[in-house]
Amino acid sequence: MLHPRTQQAFTGMLAAADRIRDQHGWDLEPDLLAMFHLPNSAYPDLVHSDLPVDWGVWQDLSAGGPDVRPAVALHHLADAFASPAMRSWLRDWLRQDGRRCIGFAMVFEAWLGAVPPGYRHGDLAQASASDRVEARVVAAVDIDGRLHRAIRVRGAQVPTVTTWAVPPPRIRDTRIATGLTRLMRLARAL
């Protein structure tokens, strides 16, 4: 279980990931982060992030480079990390220098708006500008199974950060949340 100070630092890391991304502008590729607690460091309550994922994972190179939906790429990464060939590497990497993986986060951009009955992926991109807004999302799952989300609507000064111990099904069952949960379960099992 996360100590309350570490939990607070974890939430702060989501806002920091958004702030760093905001300095680089919009229309960027998604990013996947592993969140770590470094108990042997001079600042044991801080949360550090890292993940050596090549940017190419977000593009379908076999199809000439079109973007791959973030959720699809996330599940491909979870499959790859769970493979026997990667498990040993992942275990060593997660424990490098005594660190402890306490969560996974994904930074991506999305359209937000009302989700009508019968919604299909891509419907919001086709909706009128008055029915949707562009946002940067930092979604995370921590070691205790809490789901965190920081959303910055394009043009906003700061993100809105929300944490759920038990997220509602429409949030919990998204492909992003289930992919991050898969990665966290894998990290706990190693």
PyMOL commands that set and color helices and strands:
alter all, ss='L'
color gray80, all
select helices_A, chain A and resi 4-23+55-58+61-63+70-82+84-94+96-98+123-126+129-131+169-172+175-189
alter helices_A, ss='H'
color red, helices_A
select strands_A, chain A and resi 31-37+47-50+100-112+133-142+147-153+160-164
alter strands_A, ss='S'
color yellow, strands_A
deselect
rebuild
show_as cartoon
